[in-house]
Amino acid sequence: MRRTLERQIQTRVALTTAVMALLLAAMTMLVAQNLLINQLDRDIQSIPLRVQGGGPNVRNPGIPVGTILVGQSHNGTLYASLVGRGDVSEVREGVSALLELPPGEQTVHIPTLGRYRVNVEHGMGSSILVVGLPTAGIDRTMIALSISALSISVLAVLGTVLITRTLIKRATRPLDSLTHTAETVSQLRLDRGPVAVPRVGIDDLPPEHEVARVGSAFNHMLDNVEHALGAREASEQKLRRFVADASHELRNPLAAIHGYSELVEGHAEGLDENTTFALGRISAESRRMRKLVDDMMMLARLDSQQQQAPVPVDAVEVVLNAVSDARASSVDHVWRLSLPDEPVVVLAGADQLQQVMVNLLSNARNHTPPGTTVLTEVTPSGVITVTDDGPGISPDVLPRVFERFTRADDARRHSEAHSTGLGLAIVKAQVESFGGQVRVESRPGRTQFGVRLPLANLPADAQ
């Protein structure tokens, strides 16, 4: 999982602090060690003066405890002594190795005595004088300093992590608000209805703050989006009112035209053939216009959310009745059913669901040739499918088959009935008004429309 920017910054600051603390501790220890060794060298350099001033006698006053004196006189006599607490011990082991050291200060390890800092001086002839002091004090000091430096480094890293976490959280809090607002906007339904778009809170930030500038630009963008959505909604409301009003006003004239055409057709014995044909066309087109007006009024009501609340409906009964009507009205098709043994109670409207099924079955009848098998199936999960083995829907038409005034191509039209192009749009609007979903899949030899409706939460004894 990718880490957040906040965690990345915290990790990098902590690592940087740890590295810097370790480097600082190492440099401090190196400087301290050099200072202690230089001090020890100065102490060593003061000892030979005292020894030479009083002769090679380790009992002279001012010689520190633990001092080692190893020498060789000009006549070849060797001597080695160690100054103890109130006494002087002779040292024999490792003396020859000390006498072979080059002149100057250096750190050596003496068997049974440990680490020593020694100064080797070569005198006249073959005389050699080696004076040394133990480094045990320096070693203890460096151990204590190492522990202290490590502890301080750990505390510095922990303190930096805690402080940067607080500062980063405070600095990124406006970004979290912006992210939350963006996620909220992304989940809003922007395709229809009035939309209230939230804003990012940046009032507590100075205008020159980077996050404030981003939030201000984001809010300005949301203002434009909300204004555009409001203008779109107002335009759609006007269009819906116009369609509803126009459809309502057209019903009476169309009814009158249809009635008068039927009246004239009833007395058409004395009319010539052309007049009779024209009257028939007027009657047919008036019926088509009335259906178109009725469909437009229904879509206008659905768009304005004037649909009644869904109620429990037995989908098996509705589908059975719709297929029975289709079988009676179209004997050229093969109508098949696949129904469960138990009722499937969904949330819908009985009349509206009946119309959905009539539209789907009419679509299969009008756009498939005679002899086509149409299978209607209801599943216990509330899914209704209508499947035919016709020629299928053109790939160019399939993506917009549920759009209004979309008509099938000539290859799929196999009926003389003229489609208004609103049947499947009504199906989609009706199903979605119930909280359901509609889909379509098509290829040559198989076209399936699927409707998924929410199941009614009825008690076990009522189902």
ABEGO torsion letter per residue (X at the ends): XBBBAAAAAAAAAAAAAAAAAAAAAAAAAAAAAAAAAAAAAAAAAAAAAAAAAAEBBAABBGBBBGBBBBBBBAAGBBBBBBBBBGBBBBBABGAAAAAABBBEBBBBBBBGAEBBBBBBBBBBEABBBBBBBBAAAAAAAAAAAAAAAAAAAAAAAAAAAAAAAAAAAAAAAAAAAAAAAAAAAAABBAABEBBBBBBBBAAABBAABAAAAAAAAAAAAAAAAAAAAAAAAAAAAAAAAAAAAAAAAAAAAAAAAAAAAAAAAAAAAABBAAAAAAAAAAAAAAAAAAAAAAAAAAAAAAAAGABBBBBBBBAAAAAAAAAAAAAAABAABBBBBBBBABBBBBBBBAAAAAAAAAAAAAAAAAABBBGBBBBBBBBAAGBBBBBBABAEBBAAAAAAAABBGBBBBAAABABABBBAGAAAAAAAAAAAAAGBBBBBBBBBGBBBBBBBBBBBBBBAAAX
